[in-house]
Amino acid sequence: RWFQTPSQVFYHAATEHGGKDVYPGQCLWEGCEPFQRQRFSFITHLQDKHCSRDALLAGLKQDEHGQTGNQKPSNK
């Protein structure tokens, strides 16, 4: 999915993937280490590692370089 701001990415990830009833016990973000984390540690991890403006821009640049032709961006 695409979001307009890093805050929207964080909110989505924290509520849809880190909620009390859905959190699987580790971060499932593509390329992330599969360490076991408590849910609140996961929320901090999301904010620091995956949902900062710099992390999201780096991921977008990496995704753009991996594209060929006129494919649409992935839903990462």
PQR file of N, CA, C, O and H, with PARSE charges and radii, in Angstrom:
ATOM      1  N   ARG A   1       0.833  -1.181   0.000 -0.4000 1.5000
ATOM      2  CA  ARG A   1       0.000   0.000   0.000 -0.0000 2.0000
ATOM      3  C   ARG A   1       0.875   1.241   0.000  0.5500 1.7000
ATOM      4  O   ARG A   1       2.032   1.213   0.420 -0.5500 1.4000
ATOM      5  N   TRP A   2       0.298   2.317  -0.477 -0.4000 1.5000
ATOM      6  CA  TRP A   2       1.005   3.599  -0.498 -0.0000 2.0000
ATOM      7  C   TRP A   2       0.376   4.542   0.509  0.5500 1.7000
ATOM      8  O   TRP A   2      -0.844   4.567   0.674 -0.5500 1.4000
ATOM      9  H   TRP A   2      -0.642   2.340  -0.819  0.4000 1.0000
ATOM     10  N   PHE A   3       1.219   5.321   1.184 -0.4000 1.5000
ATOM     11  CA  PHE A   3       0.769   6.273   2.182 -0.0000 2.0000
ATOM     12  C   PHE A   3       1.407   7.620   1.884  0.5500 1.7000
ATOM     13  O   PHE A   3       2.456   7.687   1.243 -0.5500 1.4000
ATOM     14  H   PHE A   3       2.210   5.301   1.050  0.4000 1.0000
ATOM     15  N   GLN A   4       0.785   8.674   2.340 -0.4000 1.5000
ATOM     16  CA  GLN A   4       1.274  10.026   2.067 -0.0000 2.0000
ATOM     17  C   GLN A   4       2.390  10.461   3.010  0.5500 1.7000
ATOM     18  O   GLN A   4       3.233  11.275   2.634 -0.5500 1.4000
ATOM     19  H   GLN A   4      -0.068   8.619   2.860  0.4000 1.0000
ATOM     20  N   THR A   5       2.405   9.929   4.226 -0.4000 1.5000
ATOM     21  CA  THR A   5       3.400  10.369   5.210 -0.0000 2.0000
ATOM     22  C   THR A   5       3.981   9.171   5.962  0.5500 1.7000
ATOM     23  O   THR A   5       3.356   8.112   6.027 -0.5500 1.4000
ATOM     24  H   THR A   5       1.721   9.267   4.532  0.4000 1.0000
ATOM     25  N   PRO A   6       5.179   9.340   6.527 -0.5600 1.5000
ATOM     26  CA  PRO A   6       5.736   8.287   7.368  0.2800 2.0000
ATOM     27  C   PRO A   6       4.831   7.955   8.559  0.5500 1.7000
ATOM     28  O   PRO A   6       4.770   6.803   8.990 -0.5500 1.4000
ATOM     29  N   SER A   7       4.140   8.949   9.084 -0.4000 1.5000
ATOM     30  CA  SER A   7       3.228   8.718  10.205 -0.0000 2.0000
ATOM     31  C   SER A   7       2.107   7.753   9.820  0.5500 1.7000
ATOM     32  O   SER A   7       1.702   6.914  10.624 -0.5500 1.4000
ATOM     33  H   SER A   7       4.190   9.885   8.734  0.4000 1.0000
ATOM     34  N   GLN A   8       1.615   7.874   8.605 -0.4000 1.5000
ATOM     35  CA  GLN A   8       0.558   6.976   8.141 -0.0000 2.0000
ATOM     36  C   GLN A   8       1.081   5.548   7.977  0.5500 1.7000
ATOM     37  O   GLN A   8       0.365   4.590   8.270 -0.5500 1.4000
ATOM     38  H   GLN A   8       1.944   8.556   7.952  0.4000 1.0000
ATOM     39  N   VAL A   9       2.317   5.401   7.512 -0.4000 1.5000
ATOM     40  CA  VAL A   9       2.930   4.077   7.391 -0.0000 2.0000
ATOM     41  C   VAL A   9       3.050   3.460   8.783  0.5500 1.7000
ATOM     42  O   VAL A   9       2.678   2.305   8.995 -0.5500 1.4000
ATOM     43  H   VAL A   9       2.898   6.180   7.274  0.4000 1.0000
ATOM     44  N   PHE A  10       3.570   4.241   9.727 -0.4000 1.5000
ATOM     45  CA  PHE A  10       3.740   3.744  11.087 -0.0000 2.0000
ATOM     46  C   PHE A  10       2.402   3.348  11.699  0.5500 1.7000
ATOM     47  O   PHE A  10       2.287   2.274  12.291 -0.5500 1.4000
ATOM     48  H   PHE A  10       3.872   5.179   9.554  0.4000 1.0000
ATOM     49  N   TYR A  11       1.406   4.188  11.567 -0.4000 1.5000
ATOM     50  CA  TYR A  11       0.088   3.896  12.146 -0.0000 2.0000
ATOM     51  C   TYR A  11      -0.468   2.596  11.563  0.5500 1.7000
ATOM     52  O   TYR A  11      -0.963   1.743  12.300 -0.5500 1.4000
ATOM     53  H   TYR A  11       1.499   5.060  11.086  0.4000 1.0000
ATOM     54  N   HIS A  12      -0.387   2.451  10.258 -0.4000 1.5000
ATOM     55  CA  HIS A  12      -0.873   1.230   9.618 -0.0000 2.0000
ATOM     56  C   HIS A  12      -0.125   0.001  10.146  0.5500 1.7000
ATOM     57  O   HIS A  12      -0.746  -0.978  10.561 -0.5500 1.4000
ATOM     58  H   HIS A  12       0.015   3.145   9.659  0.4000 1.0000
ATOM     59  N   ALA A  13       1.201   0.055  10.130 -0.4000 1.5000
ATOM     60  CA  ALA A  13       1.995  -1.097  10.558 -0.0000 2.0000
ATOM     61  C   ALA A  13       1.742  -1.430  12.030  0.5500 1.7000
ATOM     62  O   ALA A  13       1.612  -2.600  12.392 -0.5500 1.4000
ATOM     63  H   ALA A  13       1.706   0.850   9.793  0.4000 1.0000
ATOM     64  N   ALA A  14       1.674  -0.411  12.864 -0.4000 1.5000
ATOM     65  CA  ALA A  14       1.483  -0.635  14.304 -0.0000 2.0000
ATOM     66  C   ALA A  14       0.107  -1.203  14.611  0.5500 1.7000
ATOM     67  O   ALA A  14      -0.021  -2.069  15.476 -0.5500 1.4000
ATOM     68  H   ALA A  14       1.779   0.539  12.570  0.4000 1.0000
ATOM     69  N   THR A  15      -0.914  -0.736  13.927 -0.4000 1.5000
ATOM     70  CA  THR A  15      -2.266  -1.197  14.244 -0.0000 2.0000
ATOM     71  C   THR A  15      -2.640  -2.475  13.511  0.5500 1.7000
ATOM     72  O   THR A  15      -3.268  -3.359  14.095 -0.5500 1.4000
ATOM     73  H   THR A  15      -0.810  -0.032  13.224  0.4000 1.0000
ATOM     74  N   GLU A  16      -2.265  -2.588  12.248 -0.4000 1.5000
ATOM     75  CA  GLU A  16      -2.661  -3.755  11.458 -0.0000 2.0000
ATOM     76  C   GLU A  16      -1.737  -4.956  11.633  0.5500 1.7000
ATOM     77  O   GLU A  16      -2.166  -6.098  11.467 -0.5500 1.4000
ATOM     78  H   GLU A  16      -1.755  -1.870  11.775  0.4000 1.0000
ATOM     79  N   HIS A  17      -0.477  -4.706  11.967 -0.4000 1.5000
ATOM     80  CA  HIS A  17       0.503  -5.793  12.074 -0.0000 2.0000
ATOM     81  C   HIS A  17       1.093  -5.925  13.474  0.5500 1.7000
ATOM     82  O   HIS A  17       1.734  -6.929  13.784 -0.5500 1.4000
ATOM     83  H   HIS A  17      -0.129  -3.778  12.102  0.4000 1.0000
ATOM     84  N   GLY A  18       0.882  -4.923  14.318 -0.4000 1.5000
ATOM     85  CA  GLY A  18       1.428  -4.962  15.666 -0.0000 2.0000
ATOM     86  C   GLY A  18       0.374  -4.908  16.746  0.5500 1.7000
ATOM     87  O   GLY A  18       0.685  -4.756  17.927 -0.5500 1.4000
ATOM     88  H   GLY A  18       0.361  -4.107  14.067  0.4000 1.0000
ATOM     89  N   GLY A  19      -0.879  -5.033  16.335 -0.4000 1.5000
ATOM     90  CA  GLY A  19      -1.965  -5.011  17.306 -0.0000 2.0000
ATOM     91  C   GLY A  19      -1.953  -6.227  18.219  0.5500 1.7000
ATOM     92  O   GLY A  19      -1.378  -7.263  17.886 -0.5500 1.4000
ATOM     93  H   GLY A  19      -1.131  -5.156  15.376  0.4000 1.0000
ATOM     94  N   LYS A  20      -2.579  -6.091  19.349 -0.4000 1.5000
ATOM     95  CA  LYS A  20      -2.572  -7.142  20.367 -0.0000 2.0000
ATOM     96  C   LYS A  20      -3.028  -8.495  19.828  0.5500 1.7000
ATOM     97  O   LYS A  20      -2.468  -9.524  20.206 -0.5500 1.4000
ATOM     98  H   LYS A  20      -3.045  -5.249  19.620  0.4000 1.0000
ATOM     99  N   ASP A  21      -4.010  -8.515  18.973 -0.4000 1.5000
ATOM    100  CA  ASP A  21      -4.555  -9.779  18.474 -0.0000 2.0000
ATOM    101  C   ASP A  21      -3.904 -10.282  17.189  0.5500 1.7000
ATOM    102  O   ASP A  21      -4.210 -11.388  16.743 -0.5500 1.4000
ATOM    103  H   ASP A  21      -4.465  -7.679  18.665  0.4000 1.0000
ATOM    104  N   VAL A  22      -3.012  -9.494  16.585 -0.4000 1.5000
ATOM    105  CA  VAL A  22      -2.425  -9.898  15.299 -0.0000 2.0000
ATOM    106  C   VAL A  22      -0.904  -9.995  15.281  0.5500 1.7000
ATOM    107  O   VAL A  22      -0.337 -10.571  14.352 -0.5500 1.4000
ATOM    108  H   VAL A  22      -2.763  -8.596  16.948  0.4000 1.0000
ATOM    109  N   TYR A  23      -0.234  -9.444  16.286 -0.4000 1.5000
ATOM    110  CA  TYR A  23       1.230  -9.415  16.271 -0.0000 2.0000
ATOM    111  C   TYR A  23       1.790 -10.841  16.323  0.5500 1.7000
ATOM    112  O   TYR A  23       1.475 -11.591  17.247 -0.5500 1.4000
ATOM    113  H   TYR A  23      -0.694  -8.977  17.041  0.4000 1.0000
ATOM    114  N   PRO A  24       2.630 -11.230  15.325 -0.5600 1.5000
ATOM    115  CA  PRO A  24       3.137 -12.594  15.263  0.2800 2.0000
ATOM    116  C   PRO A  24       4.366 -12.875  16.134  0.5500 1.7000
ATOM    117  O   PRO A  24       4.838 -14.011  16.163 -0.5500 1.4000
ATOM    118  N   GLY A  25       4.892 -11.881  16.837 -0.4000 1.5000
ATOM    119  CA  GLY A  25       6.044 -12.114  17.710 -0.0000 2.0000
ATOM    120  C   GLY A  25       7.378 -11.696  17.128  0.5500 1.7000
ATOM    121  O   GLY A  25       8.394 -11.708  17.823 -0.5500 1.4000
ATOM    122  H   GLY A  25       4.509 -10.957  16.812  0.4000 1.0000
ATOM    123  N   GLN A  26       7.383 -11.327  15.855 -0.4000 1.5000
ATOM    124  CA  GLN A  26       8.610 -10.836  15.225 -0.0000 2.0000
ATOM    125  C   GLN A  26       8.241  -9.931  14.069  0.5500 1.7000
ATOM    126  O   GLN A  26       7.112  -9.954  13.578 -0.5500 1.4000
ATOM    127  H   GLN A  26       6.558 -11.317  15.290  0.4000 1.0000
ATOM    128  N   CYS A  27       9.197  -9.139  13.643 -0.4000 1.5000
ATOM    129  CA  CYS A  27       8.983  -8.230  12.519 -0.0000 2.0000
ATOM    130  C   CYS A  27       8.996  -9.030  11.222  0.5500 1.7000
ATOM    131  O   CYS A  27       9.905  -9.824  10.979 -0.5500 1.4000
ATOM    132  H   CYS A  27      10.114  -9.120  14.041  0.4000 1.0000
ATOM    133  N   LEU A  28       7.988  -8.815  10.402 -0.4000 1.5000
ATOM    134  CA  LEU A  28       7.895  -9.520   9.123 -0.0000 2.0000
ATOM    135  C   LEU A  28       8.202  -8.607   7.936  0.5500 1.7000
ATOM    136  O   LEU A  28       7.957  -8.969   6.785 -0.5500 1.4000
ATOM    137  H   LEU A  28       7.249  -8.171  10.599  0.4000 1.0000
ATOM    138  N   TRP A  29       8.741  -7.418   8.227 -0.4000 1.5000
ATOM    139  CA  TRP A  29       9.110  -6.481   7.164 -0.0000 2.0000
ATOM    140  C   TRP A  29      10.162  -7.161   6.293  0.5500 1.7000
ATOM    141  O   TRP A  29      11.114  -7.748   6.808 -0.5500 1.4000
ATOM    142  H   TRP A  29       8.939  -7.124   9.162  0.4000 1.0000
ATOM    143  N   GLU A  30       9.994  -7.083   5.000 -0.4000 1.5000
ATOM    144  CA  GLU A  30      10.914  -7.744   4.077 -0.0000 2.0000
ATOM    145  C   GLU A  30      12.354  -7.322   4.346  0.5500 1.7000
ATOM    146  O   GLU A  30      12.663  -6.131   4.396 -0.5500 1.4000
ATOM    147  H   GLU A  30       9.221  -6.607   4.582  0.4000 1.0000
ATOM    148  N   GLY A  31      13.236  -8.314   4.519 -0.4000 1.5000
ATOM    149  CA  GLY A  31      14.648  -8.053   4.746 -0.0000 2.0000
ATOM    150  C   GLY A  31      15.033  -7.815   6.194  0.5500 1.7000
ATOM    151  O   GLY A  31      16.214  -7.633   6.491 -0.5500 1.4000
ATOM    152  H   GLY A  31      12.985  -9.281   4.478  0.4000 1.0000
ATOM    153  N   CYS A  32      14.070  -7.812   7.101 -0.4000 1.5000
ATOM    154  CA  CYS A  32      14.374  -7.562   8.512 -0.0000 2.0000
ATOM    155  C   CYS A  32      14.774  -8.853   9.215  0.5500 1.7000
ATOM    156  O   CYS A  32      14.364  -9.945   8.820 -0.5500 1.4000
ATOM    157  H   CYS A  32      13.110  -7.961   6.860  0.4000 1.0000
ATOM    158  N   GLU A  33      15.581  -8.708  10.262 -0.4000 1.5000
ATOM    159  CA  GLU A  33      16.015  -9.852  11.050 -0.0000 2.0000
ATOM    160  C   GLU A  33      14.804 -10.464  11.755  0.5500 1.7000
ATOM    161  O   GLU A  33      13.970  -9.729  12.284 -0.5500 1.4000
ATOM    162  H   GLU A  33      15.914  -7.821  10.582  0.4000 1.0000
ATOM    163  N   PRO A  34      14.691 -11.790  11.772 -0.5600 1.5000
ATOM    164  CA  PRO A  34      13.520 -12.440  12.391  0.2800 2.0000
ATOM    165  C   PRO A  34      13.680 -12.648  13.901  0.5500 1.7000
ATOM    166  O   PRO A  34      13.466 -13.756  14.393 -0.5500 1.4000
ATOM    167  N   PHE A  35      14.049 -11.613  14.632 -0.4000 1.5000
ATOM    168  CA  PHE A  35      14.217 -11.715  16.078 -0.0000 2.0000
ATOM    169  C   PHE A  35      12.862 -11.697  16.774  0.5500 1.7000
ATOM    170  O   PHE A  35      11.942 -10.998  16.351 -0.5500 1.4000
ATOM    171  H   PHE A  35      14.223 -10.712  14.233  0.4000 1.0000
ATOM    172  N   GLN A  36      12.752 -12.471  17.840 -0.4000 1.5000
ATOM    173  CA  GLN A  36      11.554 -12.408  18.670 -0.0000 2.0000
ATOM    174  C   GLN A  36      11.585 -11.092  19.446  0.5500 1.7000
ATOM    175  O   GLN A  36      12.611 -10.720  20.015 -0.5500 1.4000
ATOM    176  H   GLN A  36      13.500 -13.039  18.184  0.4000 1.0000
ATOM    177  N   ARG A  37      10.453 -10.396  19.461 -0.4000 1.5000
ATOM    178  CA  ARG A  37      10.344  -9.129  20.179 -0.0000 2.0000
ATOM    179  C   ARG A  37       9.001  -9.095  20.902  0.5500 1.7000
ATOM    180  O   ARG A  37       8.001  -9.619  20.412 -0.5500 1.4000
ATOM    181  H   ARG A  37       9.620 -10.698  18.999  0.4000 1.0000
ATOM    182  N   GLN A  38       9.000  -8.477  22.055 -0.4000 1.5000
ATOM    183  CA  GLN A  38       7.731  -8.188  22.715 -0.0000 2.0000
ATOM    184  C   GLN A  38       7.006  -7.152  21.856  0.5500 1.7000
ATOM    185  O   GLN A  38       7.640  -6.414  21.102 -0.5500 1.4000
ATOM    186  H   GLN A  38       9.812  -8.051  22.453  0.4000 1.0000
ATOM    187  N   ARG A  39       5.707  -7.101  21.967 -0.4000 1.5000
ATOM    188  CA  ARG A  39       4.910  -6.225  21.094 -0.0000 2.0000
ATOM    189  C   ARG A  39       5.316  -4.751  21.220  0.5500 1.7000
ATOM    190  O   ARG A  39       5.424  -4.060  20.207 -0.5500 1.4000
ATOM    191  H   ARG A  39       5.192  -7.701  22.579  0.4000 1.0000
ATOM    192  N   PHE A  40       5.538  -4.269  22.420 -0.4000 1.5000
ATOM    193  CA  PHE A  40       5.902  -2.856  22.558 -0.0000 2.0000
ATOM    194  C   PHE A  40       7.304  -2.586  22.030  0.5500 1.7000
ATOM    195  O   PHE A  40       7.576  -1.497  21.527 -0.5500 1.4000
ATOM    196  H   PHE A  40       5.450  -4.830  23.243  0.4000 1.0000
ATOM    197  N   SER A  41       8.182  -3.550  22.138 -0.4000 1.5000
ATOM    198  CA  SER A  41       9.505  -3.423  21.538 -0.0000 2.0000
ATOM    199  C   SER A  41       9.382  -3.371  20.018  0.5500 1.7000
ATOM    200  O   SER A  41      10.110  -2.634  19.353 -0.5500 1.4000
ATOM    201  H   SER A  41       7.961  -4.436  22.548  0.4000 1.0000
ATOM    202  N   PHE A  42       8.461  -4.153  19.479 -0.4000 1.5000
ATOM    203  CA  PHE A  42       8.207  -4.149  18.036 -0.0000 2.0000
ATOM    204  C   PHE A  42       7.731  -2.776  17.565  0.5500 1.7000
ATOM    205  O   PHE A  42       8.145  -2.306  16.504 -0.5500 1.4000
ATOM    206  H   PHE A  42       7.870  -4.752  20.019  0.4000 1.0000
ATOM    207  N   ILE A  43       6.871  -2.136  18.340 -0.4000 1.5000
ATOM    208  CA  ILE A  43       6.361  -0.806  17.960 -0.0000 2.0000
ATOM    209  C   ILE A  43       7.526   0.187  17.886  0.5500 1.7000
ATOM    210  O   ILE A  43       7.611   0.975  16.944 -0.5500 1.4000
ATOM    211  H   ILE A  43       6.535  -2.517  19.202  0.4000 1.0000
ATOM    212  N   THR A  44       8.409   0.150  18.862 -0.4000 1.5000
ATOM    213  CA  THR A  44       9.589   1.025  18.840 -0.0000 2.0000
ATOM    214  C   THR A  44      10.482   0.688  17.658  0.5500 1.7000
ATOM    215  O   THR A  44      10.983   1.582  16.976 -0.5500 1.4000
ATOM    216  H   THR A  44       8.340  -0.490  19.628  0.4000 1.0000
ATOM    217  N   HIS A  45      10.682  -0.601  17.417 -0.4000 1.5000
ATOM    218  CA  HIS A  45      11.479  -1.064  16.279 -0.0000 2.0000
ATOM    219  C   HIS A  45      10.903  -0.532  14.965  0.5500 1.7000
ATOM    220  O   HIS A  45      11.643  -0.028  14.121 -0.5500 1.4000
ATOM    221  H   HIS A  45      10.275  -1.328  17.971  0.4000 1.0000
ATOM    222  N   LEU A  46       9.603  -0.642  14.796 -0.4000 1.5000
ATOM    223  CA  LEU A  46       8.959  -0.127  13.578 -0.0000 2.0000
ATOM    224  C   LEU A  46       9.262   1.347  13.376  0.5500 1.7000
ATOM    225  O   LEU A  46       9.659   1.779  12.294 -0.5500 1.4000
ATOM    226  H   LEU A  46       9.002  -1.051  15.482  0.4000 1.0000
ATOM    227  N   GLN A  47       9.067   2.107  14.443 -0.4000 1.5000
ATOM    228  CA  GLN A  47       9.248   3.547  14.338 -0.0000 2.0000
ATOM    229  C   GLN A  47      10.702   3.904  14.030  0.5500 1.7000
ATOM    230  O   GLN A  47      10.966   4.766  13.192 -0.5500 1.4000
ATOM    231  H   GLN A  47       8.745   1.756  15.322  0.4000 1.0000
ATOM    232  N   ASP A  48      11.632   3.253  14.696 -0.4000 1.5000
ATOM    233  CA  ASP A  48      13.047   3.586  14.526 -0.0000 2.0000
ATOM    234  C   ASP A  48      13.646   3.057  13.228  0.5500 1.7000
ATOM    235  O   ASP A  48      14.391   3.768  12.555 -0.5500 1.4000
ATOM    236  H   ASP A  48      11.417   2.552  15.377  0.4000 1.0000
ATOM    237  N   LYS A  49      13.324   1.809  12.870 -0.4000 1.5000
ATOM    238  CA  LYS A  49      14.013   1.172  11.749 -0.0000 2.0000
ATOM    239  C   LYS A  49      13.265   1.263  10.422  0.5500 1.7000
ATOM    240  O   LYS A  49      13.894   1.408   9.374 -0.5500 1.4000
ATOM    241  H   LYS A  49      12.719   1.231  13.418  0.4000 1.0000
ATOM    242  N   HIS A  50      11.961   1.182  10.445 -0.4000 1.5000
ATOM    243  CA  HIS A  50      11.229   1.061   9.192 -0.0000 2.0000
ATOM    244  C   HIS A  50      10.365   2.267   8.827  0.5500 1.7000
ATOM    245  O   HIS A  50      10.103   2.490   7.645 -0.5500 1.4000
ATOM    246  H   HIS A  50      11.450   1.064  11.297  0.4000 1.0000
ATOM    247  N   CYS A  51       9.925   3.032   9.788 -0.4000 1.5000
ATOM    248  CA  CYS A  51       8.947   4.085   9.494 -0.0000 2.0000
ATOM    249  C   CYS A  51       9.474   5.500   9.644  0.5500 1.7000
ATOM    250  O   CYS A  51       8.697   6.454   9.634 -0.5500 1.4000
ATOM    251  H   CYS A  51      10.137   2.851  10.748  0.4000 1.0000
ATOM    252  N   SER A  52      10.773   5.648   9.780 -0.4000 1.5000
ATOM    253  CA  SER A  52      11.323   7.003   9.783 -0.0000 2.0000
ATOM    254  C   SER A  52      11.320   7.517   8.337  0.5500 1.7000
ATOM    255  O   SER A  52      11.286   6.730   7.391 -0.5500 1.4000
ATOM    256  H   SER A  52      11.404   4.872   9.788  0.4000 1.0000
ATOM    257  N   ARG A  53      11.353   8.793   8.185 -0.4000 1.5000
ATOM    258  CA  ARG A  53      11.365   9.387   6.837 -0.0000 2.0000
ATOM    259  C   ARG A  53      12.553   8.861   6.032  0.5500 1.7000
ATOM    260  O   ARG A  53      12.404   8.494   4.867 -0.5500 1.4000
ATOM    261  H   ARG A  53      11.381   9.432   8.954  0.4000 1.0000
ATOM    262  N   ASP A  54      13.733   8.825   6.657 -0.4000 1.5000
ATOM    263  CA  ASP A  54      14.937   8.368   5.957 -0.0000 2.0000
ATOM    264  C   ASP A  54      14.845   6.901   5.547  0.5500 1.7000
ATOM    265  O   ASP A  54      15.239   6.540   4.438 -0.5500 1.4000
ATOM    266  H   ASP A  54      13.854   9.123   7.604  0.4000 1.0000
ATOM    267  N   ALA A  55      14.323   6.052   6.442 -0.4000 1.5000
ATOM    268  CA  ALA A  55      14.193   4.626   6.117 -0.0000 2.0000
ATOM    269  C   ALA A  55      13.217   4.414   4.963  0.5500 1.7000
ATOM    270  O   ALA A  55      13.457   3.589   4.082 -0.5500 1.4000
ATOM    271  H   ALA A  55      14.003   6.346   7.342  0.4000 1.0000
ATOM    272  N   LEU A  56      12.126   5.156   4.973 -0.4000 1.5000
ATOM    273  CA  LEU A  56      11.138   4.995   3.905 -0.0000 2.0000
ATOM    274  C   LEU A  56      11.665   5.517   2.571  0.5500 1.7000
ATOM    275  O   LEU A  56      11.404   4.917   1.528 -0.5500 1.4000
ATOM    276  H   LEU A  56      11.931   5.827   5.689  0.4000 1.0000
ATOM    277  N   LEU A  57      12.397   6.618   2.592 -0.4000 1.5000
ATOM    278  CA  LEU A  57      12.990   7.127   1.352 -0.0000 2.0000
ATOM    279  C   LEU A  57      14.028   6.154   0.800  0.5500 1.7000
ATOM    280  O   LEU A  57      14.101   5.944  -0.411 -0.5500 1.4000
ATOM    281  H   LEU A  57      12.609   7.106   3.439  0.4000 1.0000
ATOM    282  N   ALA A  58      14.824   5.565   1.678 -0.4000 1.5000
ATOM    283  CA  ALA A  58      15.822   4.584   1.233 -0.0000 2.0000
ATOM    284  C   ALA A  58      15.139   3.379   0.612  0.5500 1.7000
ATOM    285  O   ALA A  58      15.592   2.875  -0.416 -0.5500 1.4000
ATOM    286  H   ALA A  58      14.765   5.736   2.661  0.4000 1.0000
ATOM    287  N   GLY A  59      14.053   2.908   1.219 -0.4000 1.5000
ATOM    288  CA  GLY A  59      13.307   1.785   0.669 -0.0000 2.0000
ATOM    289  C   GLY A  59      12.686   2.117  -0.672  0.5500 1.7000
ATOM    290  O   GLY A  59      12.662   1.274  -1.569 -0.5500 1.4000
ATOM    291  H   GLY A  59      13.685   3.317   2.054  0.4000 1.0000
ATOM    292  N   LEU A  60      12.186   3.331  -0.823 -0.4000 1.5000
ATOM    293  CA  LEU A  60      11.596   3.751  -2.085 -0.0000 2.0000
ATOM    294  C   LEU A  60      12.652   3.797  -3.182  0.5500 1.7000
ATOM    295  O   LEU A  60      12.409   3.339  -4.299 -0.5500 1.4000
ATOM    296  H   LEU A  60      12.206   4.015  -0.094  0.4000 1.0000
ATOM    297  N   LYS A  61      13.820   4.346  -2.871 -0.4000 1.5000
ATOM    298  CA  LYS A  61      14.901   4.393  -3.860 -0.0000 2.0000
ATOM    299  C   LYS A  61      15.337   2.991  -4.259  0.5500 1.7000
ATOM    300  O   LYS A  61      15.570   2.719  -5.437 -0.5500 1.4000
ATOM    301  H   LYS A  61      14.018   4.718  -1.964  0.4000 1.0000
ATOM    302  N   GLN A  62      15.448   2.097  -3.274 -0.4000 1.5000
ATOM    303  CA  GLN A  62      15.833   0.720  -3.553 -0.0000 2.0000
ATOM    304  C   GLN A  62      14.786   0.052  -4.444  0.5500 1.7000
ATOM    305  O   GLN A  62      15.136  -0.677  -5.372 -0.5500 1.4000
ATOM    306  H   GLN A  62      15.259   2.318  -2.317  0.4000 1.0000
ATOM    307  N   ASP A  63      13.532   0.293  -4.171 -0.4000 1.5000
ATOM    308  CA  ASP A  63      12.443  -0.282  -4.957 -0.0000 2.0000
ATOM    309  C   ASP A  63      12.469   0.254  -6.389  0.5500 1.7000
ATOM    310  O   ASP A  63      12.253  -0.503  -7.336 -0.5500 1.4000
ATOM    311  H   ASP A  63      13.248   0.885  -3.418  0.4000 1.0000
ATOM    312  N   GLU A  64      12.732   1.546  -6.555 -0.4000 1.5000
ATOM    313  CA  GLU A  64      12.779   2.139  -7.891 -0.0000 2.0000
ATOM    314  C   GLU A  64      13.927   1.562  -8.709  0.5500 1.7000
ATOM    315  O   GLU A  64      13.780   1.347  -9.912 -0.5500 1.4000
ATOM    316  H   GLU A  64      12.908   2.161  -5.786  0.4000 1.0000
ATOM    317  N   HIS A  65      15.064   1.310  -8.076 -0.4000 1.5000
ATOM    318  CA  HIS A  65      16.206   0.753  -8.798 -0.0000 2.0000
ATOM    319  C   HIS A  65      15.979  -0.691  -9.192  0.5500 1.7000
ATOM    320  O   HIS A  65      16.594  -1.177 -10.141 -0.5500 1.4000
ATOM    321  H   HIS A  65      15.184   1.484  -7.098  0.4000 1.0000
ATOM    322  N   GLY A  66      15.113  -1.381  -8.486 -0.4000 1.5000
ATOM    323  CA  GLY A  66      14.837  -2.777  -8.782 -0.0000 2.0000
ATOM    324  C   GLY A  66      13.784  -2.964  -9.855  0.5500 1.7000
ATOM    325  O   GLY A  66      13.526  -4.093 -10.273 -0.5500 1.4000
ATOM    326  H   GLY A  66      14.614  -0.986  -7.715  0.4000 1.0000
ATOM    327  N   GLN A  67      13.170  -1.886 -10.311 -0.4000 1.5000
ATOM    328  CA  GLN A  67      12.098  -1.962 -11.303 -0.0000 2.0000
ATOM    329  C   GLN A  67      12.659  -1.989 -12.708  0.5500 1.7000
ATOM    330  O   GLN A  67      13.734  -1.454 -12.978 -0.5500 1.4000
ATOM    331  H   GLN A  67      13.379  -0.969  -9.972  0.4000 1.0000
ATOM    332  N   THR A  68      11.914  -2.622 -13.599 -0.4000 1.5000
ATOM    333  CA  THR A  68      12.282  -2.615 -15.009 -0.0000 2.0000
ATOM    334  C   THR A  68      11.084  -2.180 -15.825  0.5500 1.7000
ATOM    335  O   THR A  68       9.939  -2.436 -15.453 -0.5500 1.4000
ATOM    336  H   THR A  68      11.041  -3.057 -13.380  0.4000 1.0000
ATOM    337  N   GLY A  69      11.348  -1.533 -16.918 -0.4000 1.5000
ATOM    338  CA  GLY A  69      10.274  -1.106 -17.799 -0.0000 2.0000
ATOM    339  C   GLY A  69       9.323  -0.150 -17.106  0.5500 1.7000
ATOM    340  O   GLY A  69       9.748   0.740 -16.369 -0.5500 1.4000
ATOM    341  H   GLY A  69      12.279  -1.324 -17.220  0.4000 1.0000
ATOM    342  N   ASN A  70       8.021  -0.340 -17.350 -0.4000 1.5000
ATOM    343  CA  ASN A  70       7.038   0.573 -16.763 -0.0000 2.0000
ATOM    344  C   ASN A  70       6.152  -0.135 -15.762  0.5500 1.7000
ATOM    345  O   ASN A  70       4.953   0.134 -15.697 -0.5500 1.4000
ATOM    346  H   ASN A  70       7.676  -1.063 -17.949  0.4000 1.0000
ATOM    347  N   GLN A  71       6.731  -1.049 -14.969 -0.4000 1.5000
ATOM    348  CA  GLN A  71       5.980  -1.728 -13.945 -0.0000 2.0000
ATOM    349  C   GLN A  71       5.568  -0.740 -12.867  0.5500 1.7000
ATOM    350  O   GLN A  71       6.236   0.268 -12.640 -0.5500 1.4000
ATOM    351  H   GLN A  71       7.706  -1.267 -15.021  0.4000 1.0000
ATOM    352  N   LYS A  72       4.450  -1.047 -12.201 -0.4000 1.5000
ATOM    353  CA  LYS A  72       4.040  -0.232 -11.073 -0.0000 2.0000
ATOM    354  C   LYS A  72       4.903  -0.580  -9.874  0.5500 1.7000
ATOM    355  O   LYS A  72       5.403  -1.701  -9.774 -0.5500 1.4000
ATOM    356  H   LYS A  72       3.908  -1.867 -12.386  0.4000 1.0000
ATOM    357  N   PRO A  73       5.085   0.375  -8.955 -0.5600 1.5000
ATOM    358  CA  PRO A  73       5.842   0.076  -7.733  0.2800 2.0000
ATOM    359  C   PRO A  73       5.168  -1.039  -6.949  0.5500 1.7000
ATOM    360  O   PRO A  73       3.951  -1.214  -7.014 -0.5500 1.4000
ATOM    361  N   SER A  74       5.973  -1.788  -6.207 -0.4000 1.5000
ATOM    362  CA  SER A  74       5.424  -2.878  -5.407 -0.0000 2.0000
ATOM    363  C   SER A  74       4.659  -2.322  -4.209  0.5500 1.7000
ATOM    364  O   SER A  74       4.693  -1.122  -3.935 -0.5500 1.4000
ATOM    365  H   SER A  74       6.962  -1.645  -6.153  0.4000 1.0000
ATOM    366  N   ASN A  75       3.982  -3.196  -3.514 -0.4000 1.5000
ATOM    367  CA  ASN A  75       3.203  -2.801  -2.337 -0.0000 2.0000
ATOM    368  C   ASN A  75       3.961  -3.017  -1.047  0.5500 1.7000
ATOM    369  O   ASN A  75       3.338  -3.276  -0.017 -0.5500 1.4000
ATOM    370  H   ASN A  75       3.954  -4.171  -3.735  0.4000 1.0000
ATOM    371  N   LYS A  76       5.264  -2.923  -1.056 -0.4000 1.5000
ATOM    372  CA  LYS A  76       6.061  -3.133   0.155 -0.0000 2.0000
ATOM    373  C   LYS A  76       5.788  -2.022   1.152  0.5500 1.7000
ATOM    374  O   LYS A  76       6.362  -2.014   2.240 -0.5500 1.4000
ATOM    375  H   LYS A  76       5.770  -2.713  -1.892  0.4000 1.0000
TER
END
